[in-house]
Amino acid sequence: MNEVIVVGSGLAGLVAARQNVLQGRTVRVLDTASRAGASALSAQIAGVTLDVGTLYLDPFDTALADVVDRSGQSPGLVPSEPKRWWLATPTGTLPLPEMHVVGVPAAPLAAETIAIVGRRAAWRGMLDAVMPGPRGSKASTLGELVRARLGVGITDSLVAPVVRALTGSALDELSPTDIDGLRHLMLQQNSLTRAVTQLRLDDAGHHRLTAIAGGPSTLVTALLAELDTYGVPIELGVDRESLDMVRDDADSVIETHDRPRGAIATLVLDGSQVPAGRRGAGVLAGHSTGAPVRRVLDLSSLWPSLYGQDPSLTLLRVESDSELTVDEAIEIVARWWDSAGVNAAVKGAYLMRDDDVNP
């Protein structure tokens, strides 16, 4: 019979269905959700239509990029503008150093670095330039490497929170090889900070986010249309008992998972009330901020060609690894941006949670 059952109608599931039907197999797509697309979802907020779940390709999470590559579609890819990130700290929101790679600074004594870590920790970081080049080169984690070269102060106050906010991982969960070329350049330059400088000179957009023009939901629409021409059924709202029975009887089952982690709040604000001093890529959550948020992205600033065409509006995306409400998202933006007027500036909001995918 050679029938393939694909469980999940998100991008990964639809791509798997397309690949299998093109290989001559009979394919069915089953999902307990009431709609196809999973976390690739478009919504209208205050007159603006945009994707509110999966939105962009993240260099630290290549799963979506792989799915897009295998989709057979050719979406327009728009790299983010090289804007400055900010870091939320217990004492306020501070700009990250201009030259850094995942928070590892190229210049420990730069004013921005000192403001975040303190002068003593910054001076300790300067020892990197004079210590033996191989020191830390055999470290098994990125955290071990940075502590050996730059000290605990810079590691804990700057690098660890930036890594967590950008990648969703703890510093000691990453390998030095996860940052392409970092260890090689460190040995070549006999310095971690000089390696960071070289990485940035070689690639000014190092680890830049990439948006999909029209949003991933446009890929879902295109894939559904293509699968329909091949006669592939997309069965939604399947109860779990029936799904388990199909799993047991099928020749082959492909399980796909396309759920957002935590929650994502998308906010549309009156741009005239947004503090100009905080505009940039967005704000990253530092340690001890007490916020259930990993980062806030300023979509209008990162991708002006896609989200900044109406200068009267500012579009923000608040990403959390845990539960989040719209009111919490607004409060965090107001606190991090030091602007009490943010609440009045909000024209509309959408909250994407795990249960939006499989209600």
C-alpha positions as CSV (number, residue, x, y, z in Angstrom):
1,M,0.0,0.0,0.0
2,N,2.9,2.3,0.8
3,E,0.8,4.9,2.5
4,V,2.5,7.6,4.6
5,I,0.7,9.3,7.4
6,V,2.0,12.7,8.3
7,V,1.0,13.9,11.8
8,G,0.9,17.6,12.0
9,S,-0.1,20.2,9.4
10,G,2.5,22.9,10.3
11,L,5.2,23.9,7.8
12,A,7.3,20.8,8.7
13,G,4.4,18.5,8.2
14,L,3.3,20.0,4.9
15,V,6.9,19.9,3.5
16,A,7.2,16.2,4.6
17,A,3.9,15.5,2.8
18,R,5.0,17.2,-0.4
19,Q,8.3,15.4,-0.5
20,N,6.7,12.0,0.0
21,V,3.9,12.5,-2.6
22,L,6.6,13.7,-5.1
23,Q,8.3,10.3,-4.5
24,G,5.2,8.5,-5.5
25,R,3.7,7.6,-2.1
26,T,0.1,7.9,-1.0
27,V,0.0,10.6,1.7
28,R,-2.5,11.7,4.3
29,V,-2.0,14.6,6.7
30,L,-3.7,14.4,10.1
31,D,-3.8,17.0,12.8
32,T,-5.8,17.5,16.0
33,A,-5.8,21.2,15.5
34,S,-8.7,23.0,13.9
35,R,-6.5,24.8,11.3
36,A,-3.5,24.0,9.2
37,G,-0.2,26.0,9.6
38,A,0.4,25.4,13.4
39,S,2.6,28.3,14.5
40,A,2.7,29.9,11.1
41,L,-0.3,32.1,11.6
42,S,-1.3,35.5,10.1
43,A,-3.6,37.9,11.9
44,Q,-4.8,41.5,11.5
45,I,-3.9,43.9,14.4
46,A,-5.2,47.5,14.3
47,G,-5.5,47.3,10.5
48,V,-2.0,45.7,10.0
49,T,-1.8,42.1,8.7
50,L,1.3,40.2,9.8
51,D,2.4,36.8,11.0
52,V,2.1,36.5,14.8
53,G,3.8,33.1,15.4
54,T,6.7,31.8,13.4
55,L,8.1,34.9,11.7
56,Y,11.8,34.7,10.8
57,L,14.9,32.5,10.2
58,D,17.0,32.5,13.3
59,P,20.7,31.7,12.9
60,F,20.7,29.9,16.3
61,D,17.8,27.6,15.3
62,T,18.2,26.3,11.8
63,A,15.2,24.0,11.8
64,L,12.9,26.5,10.1
65,A,15.6,27.4,7.5
66,D,15.9,23.7,6.6
67,V,12.1,23.3,6.2
68,V,12.0,26.4,4.0
69,D,14.8,25.0,1.9
70,R,12.9,21.8,1.4
71,S,9.5,23.4,0.8
72,G,10.0,23.8,-3.0
73,Q,9.0,27.5,-2.6
74,S,11.2,30.5,-3.2
75,P,10.2,33.1,-0.6
76,G,11.8,36.5,-0.5
77,L,14.3,36.6,2.3
78,V,15.0,39.9,3.9
79,P,18.0,40.2,6.3
80,S,17.4,42.5,9.3
81,E,19.0,45.9,9.4
82,P,22.2,46.1,11.5
83,K,20.6,47.8,14.4
84,R,21.9,48.1,18.0
85,W,20.5,45.8,20.7
86,W,19.8,47.0,24.2
87,L,20.1,44.9,27.5
88,A,17.6,45.2,30.3
89,T,19.4,45.2,33.6
90,P,18.2,45.7,37.2
91,T,19.4,49.3,37.0
92,G,17.9,50.2,33.6
93,T,18.1,49.4,29.9
94,L,21.6,49.9,28.5
95,P,22.9,49.7,25.0
96,L,25.0,46.7,24.1
97,P,28.5,47.4,22.8
98,E,28.6,48.1,19.0
99,M,31.2,45.4,18.5
100,H,30.2,42.1,20.1
101,V,29.3,38.5,19.1
102,V,26.5,37.0,21.3
103,G,27.6,39.5,24.0
104,V,31.3,38.7,23.9
105,P,32.7,42.3,23.6
106,A,35.5,43.3,21.2
107,A,36.5,46.1,23.6
108,P,36.1,45.4,27.3
109,L,36.9,49.0,28.2
110,A,34.3,50.5,25.8
111,A,31.9,52.8,27.7
112,E,28.9,50.5,26.9
113,T,30.7,47.4,28.3
114,I,31.8,49.3,31.5
115,A,28.2,50.5,32.1
116,I,26.9,47.0,32.1
117,V,29.7,45.0,33.9
118,G,31.5,47.7,36.0
119,R,35.0,49.0,35.7
120,R,36.7,46.2,37.7
121,A,35.2,43.4,35.5
122,A,36.1,45.4,32.4
123,W,39.7,45.7,33.4
124,R,39.8,42.0,34.1
125,G,38.6,41.4,30.6
126,M,41.6,43.3,29.2
127,L,43.8,40.5,30.4
128,D,42.6,38.5,27.4
129,A,45.0,40.6,25.2
130,V,48.1,39.6,27.2
131,M,47.4,36.0,28.4
132,P,48.7,33.0,26.4
133,G,46.7,32.4,23.2
134,P,45.8,28.8,23.9
135,R,44.3,29.5,27.3
136,G,40.7,28.3,27.2
137,S,41.0,26.8,23.7
138,K,40.2,23.4,24.9
139,A,37.1,24.5,26.8
140,S,34.1,22.2,26.2
141,T,31.5,25.0,26.6
142,L,31.3,28.6,25.5
143,G,30.9,29.6,29.1
144,E,34.1,27.9,30.1
145,L,36.0,29.6,27.3
146,V,34.6,33.1,28.0
147,R,35.3,32.8,31.8
148,A,38.9,31.7,31.1
149,R,39.6,34.6,28.8
150,L,37.4,37.5,30.1
151,G,36.6,36.6,33.7
152,V,33.5,36.0,35.6
153,G,32.2,39.6,35.7
154,I,31.8,40.0,31.9
155,T,30.7,36.4,31.5
156,D,27.8,36.7,34.1
157,S,26.7,40.3,33.6
158,L,27.0,40.6,29.8
159,V,27.6,37.4,27.8
160,A,25.4,34.9,29.7
161,P,22.2,37.0,29.5
162,V,22.8,38.0,25.9
163,V,23.3,34.3,24.9
164,R,20.2,33.3,26.8
165,A,18.1,36.1,25.1
166,L,19.4,35.5,21.6
167,T,19.6,31.7,21.6
168,G,17.3,30.5,24.3
169,S,20.2,28.4,25.8
170,A,22.4,28.8,28.8
171,L,25.9,29.8,28.1
172,D,27.3,26.4,29.3
173,E,24.8,24.6,27.0
174,L,26.7,25.9,23.9
175,S,30.0,24.7,22.5
176,P,32.6,27.2,21.4
177,T,32.1,25.7,17.9
178,D,28.5,26.9,17.9
179,I,29.9,30.3,17.0
180,D,31.5,29.6,13.6
181,G,35.2,30.5,13.5
182,L,35.5,31.9,17.0
183,R,37.9,29.3,18.4
184,H,40.0,29.2,15.2
185,L,40.3,33.0,15.1
186,M,41.1,33.1,18.9
187,L,44.1,30.8,18.4
188,Q,45.1,32.7,15.3
189,Q,44.8,36.1,17.0
190,N,46.0,34.9,20.4
191,S,43.0,36.8,21.9
192,L,39.2,36.2,22.2
193,T,38.4,39.9,21.9
194,R,40.6,40.2,18.7
195,A,38.8,37.2,17.4
196,V,35.4,38.9,18.0
197,T,36.7,42.0,16.2
198,Q,37.8,39.9,13.2
199,L,34.5,38.1,13.0
200,R,32.6,41.4,12.9
201,L,34.9,42.8,10.3
202,D,34.5,39.7,8.2
203,D,30.7,39.7,8.6
204,A,29.1,42.9,9.8
205,G,25.7,41.2,10.0
206,H,27.0,38.3,12.1
207,H,24.0,36.3,13.4
208,R,21.5,38.6,11.8
209,L,17.8,37.5,11.7
210,T,16.2,37.0,8.3
211,A,12.5,37.6,7.7
212,I,10.4,35.8,5.2
213,A,8.6,38.3,3.0
214,G,4.9,37.9,3.5
215,G,5.5,35.7,6.5
216,P,5.7,31.9,6.8
217,S,1.9,31.7,6.6
218,T,2.3,32.5,2.8
219,L,4.3,29.3,2.5
220,V,1.6,27.4,4.3
221,T,-1.0,28.7,1.8
222,A,1.2,27.8,-1.2
223,L,2.0,24.3,0.1
224,L,-1.7,23.6,0.8
225,A,-2.6,24.6,-2.7
226,E,0.1,22.4,-4.1
227,L,-0.9,19.4,-2.0
228,D,-4.5,19.9,-3.1
229,T,-3.4,19.5,-6.7
230,Y,-1.8,16.2,-5.8
231,G,-5.0,15.0,-4.1
232,V,-3.4,14.9,-0.6
233,P,-6.1,15.1,2.1
234,I,-5.5,17.4,5.0
235,E,-7.7,16.1,7.9
236,L,-8.1,18.5,10.7
237,G,-9.8,18.2,14.1
238,V,-8.9,14.5,14.4
239,D,-9.5,13.3,17.9
240,R,-6.5,11.7,19.7
241,E,-8.0,8.3,19.9
242,S,-8.6,8.1,16.2
243,L,-5.1,9.4,15.6
244,D,-3.6,6.7,17.8
245,M,-5.5,4.0,15.8
246,V,-4.2,5.4,12.5
247,R,-0.7,5.4,13.9
248,D,-1.0,1.7,14.8
249,D,-2.4,0.7,11.3
250,A,-0.3,2.9,9.0
251,D,2.6,1.6,6.9
252,S,4.7,4.6,7.8
253,V,4.1,7.5,10.2
254,I,6.0,10.9,10.1
255,E,5.6,12.8,13.4
256,T,6.1,16.6,13.1
257,H,6.0,19.2,15.8
258,D,5.6,22.9,15.1
259,R,4.6,24.5,18.3
260,P,5.7,27.9,19.6
261,R,7.7,27.8,22.8
262,G,6.0,29.8,25.5
263,A,4.1,32.8,24.1
264,I,4.5,35.7,21.6
265,A,2.8,39.0,22.0
266,T,2.6,41.2,18.9
267,L,1.9,44.9,19.6
268,V,1.0,47.7,17.3
269,L,1.7,51.1,18.8
270,D,1.2,54.7,17.9
271,G,4.8,55.5,16.7
272,S,4.6,59.1,17.8
273,Q,4.6,57.9,21.4
274,V,7.6,55.5,21.1
275,P,10.8,56.9,22.7
276,A,13.3,57.5,19.9
277,G,16.2,56.7,22.2
278,R,15.2,53.1,22.5
279,R,14.8,52.4,18.8
280,G,17.1,49.7,17.4
281,A,16.9,45.9,17.1
282,G,15.2,45.5,20.4
283,V,15.8,44.8,24.1
284,L,17.3,41.6,25.5
285,A,16.4,40.3,28.9
286,G,19.3,40.5,31.4
287,H,19.6,38.5,34.6
288,S,17.5,39.5,37.6
289,T,15.1,41.6,35.7
290,G,12.1,39.6,37.0
291,A,10.5,39.5,33.6
292,P,9.0,36.4,32.0
293,V,10.3,37.7,28.6
294,R,13.4,36.7,26.7
295,R,13.5,39.6,24.2
296,V,11.5,42.4,22.6
297,L,12.0,42.8,18.8
298,D,11.3,46.2,17.1
299,L,10.0,44.9,13.8
300,S,9.6,48.3,12.3
301,S,13.3,49.1,12.9
302,L,14.7,45.6,12.0
303,W,12.7,45.3,8.8
304,P,11.5,48.8,7.7
305,S,10.7,47.5,4.2
306,L,8.3,45.0,5.6
307,Y,7.0,46.5,8.8
308,G,7.9,50.1,8.8
309,Q,6.1,51.4,5.7
310,D,3.6,53.3,7.9
311,P,5.8,55.7,9.9
312,S,2.9,56.4,12.3
313,L,3.0,52.9,13.6
314,T,5.6,50.9,15.6
315,L,5.3,47.1,15.5
316,L,6.9,45.2,18.4
317,R,7.2,41.4,19.1
318,V,7.5,40.3,22.7
319,E,8.9,36.7,23.0
320,S,8.6,34.6,26.2
321,D,9.7,31.1,27.0
322,S,6.9,30.8,29.6
323,E,3.3,32.0,30.1
324,L,2.6,35.7,29.2
325,T,-0.3,38.0,29.0
326,V,-0.8,41.1,26.8
327,D,-0.8,43.3,29.9
328,E,2.5,41.8,31.1
329,A,4.0,42.3,27.6
330,I,2.9,46.0,27.6
331,E,4.2,46.5,31.2
332,I,7.6,45.0,30.3
333,V,7.9,47.2,27.2
334,A,7.0,50.3,29.2
335,R,9.6,49.4,31.9
336,W,12.4,48.5,29.6
337,W,11.8,51.5,27.4
338,D,11.3,53.7,30.5
339,S,8.1,55.1,29.0
340,A,4.9,55.3,31.0
341,G,3.1,56.3,27.8
342,V,3.4,52.9,26.1
343,N,0.1,51.6,27.5
344,A,-1.8,54.5,25.9
345,A,0.2,54.1,22.7
346,V,-1.0,50.5,22.1
347,K,-3.5,50.4,19.2
348,G,-3.9,46.6,19.1
349,A,-2.3,43.3,20.2
350,Y,-2.3,39.6,19.5
351,L,-1.1,36.9,21.9
352,M,0.1,33.6,20.4
353,R,0.4,30.7,22.8
354,D,0.9,26.9,22.7
355,D,-2.8,26.3,22.8
356,D,-3.4,28.4,19.7
357,V,-1.7,25.5,17.8
358,N,-3.7,22.6,19.3
359,P,-6.7,24.2,21.1
